Every structure is written in structure tokens, then in C-alpha cells.
Amino acid sequence: MKALIIIDMQNDFMPGGPLGVAGADEIVTRVNPLLNFFDVVVASQDFHPEGHISFASTHQKKIGEIIEVPEGDQVLWPEHCKENTEGAE
């Protein structure tokens, strides 16, 4: 059995998104043709509720700042992949 695992291929990680990766959109046209060559296709989806602990805006801090949370240090990110938004799709 062959499996294809697609990780976080979402709008907010594409160029222009709040955590966009240059060239990330180019992988879509490479991944789509592969779908039929695998027995199992699994895709993960990053998503966060409004006011998530990792959002800088939740703490009125700057993106990239680090805060302490019970689990350890937390890097603060821009709002991204919020539940039920186009960015999380």
C-alpha cells in the first residue's frame, strides 16, 4: 500500500497569506496529478480558534515575540488558518 501525506497545503500558507511561503502555490500543480497514484491520501489541516494563544494579536504583542505559557515558550504568529475561514481551506 502506498500513501501520500499532504501537510498544511492551505491558503494562508500560500503567497499573499499571513504566513505565506514563496513558491508554495507551485506545489499544488505538482501534487494534484499524484492523487490517483496512491492507495491512501491523507491531508492535514492547521486551524486555530479565534483568539488562539499563538496569535500575537491575542496578547497585544508583536509578531515574532516570545511569551511564556504553561507548556513553555510560545512564538507569536500573525492570525492564520482561523477555523471556518478561507485561509484555513
N, C-alpha and C positions, 0 to 999 in steps of 0.2 A: 504494500500500500504506500502511495506517495501523498504527501501533504504539502500544501502551500500555506504559509502563515504570513498574513499581511498585517503589519503593525502600524496603527495610528495613521493611516492614509486618509487624512481628514482636511477639510477646507482651511481650518485655522493654522495648519502647518504648511500650507501651500504659499507660494509667493504672494505677498499682499496681506496675508493673515497676520494676526498679532504675534504669532510665533513662527512666521513663515521661514522656510528653508529654501534658499536659492536653488532652483532646478528641480525641486520636489515634484512639480507638476509634470516633468518629463517622464517620471517613473510610471505614471498612470497608463500611458500608451504602451508601456512595456509589460506591465502586469496584466492588463485586461486580456491579451491574447493567450496568456498562460493558464487562465482559469480552467479551460477544458482539458488540460493535460494532467490534472491531479485528481486523485480519488476523493480527497477531502480538502476543502478550502476553509480556512479559519481566518477571521479578521478581528483584531482587537479595536476597541474604540475608547479613546481617552475622553472622559467627560467629568465635569465638575458642577456642583450646585452653585447657585447664586451665593456670593459672599464666602467662597471657598477660602480655607486657611492659607492656601498658596498664592492667592491674588494680592498683589501689592495694594490695590485699592481697598481691600478689606481692612487693612491696618493703617491706611493713610500714609503709606511709605512709598519709596521709590522702587521701581523695578530693579531687581538685582541685589537689593539689600537682603541681609540675612537676619532672621529673627530666631529666637529660641522657642520651641514648642515642646510639649512633653516627650515626643519621640526623638528630639534632637534638633539640630539646626535645620531651618527651612529657608531656602532661597525663594524670594518673592518674584512672581511672574506677572505678566500682563494678564488680564482676563482672557481666557481662551477655552474653547471646547465646552462652553456652558451648556448644560442639559437643554435639550429641545431647541437648539439654535442651528442655523445653517452652518455655523462654524464647526459644530460638532459632527456634522454629517460627513 
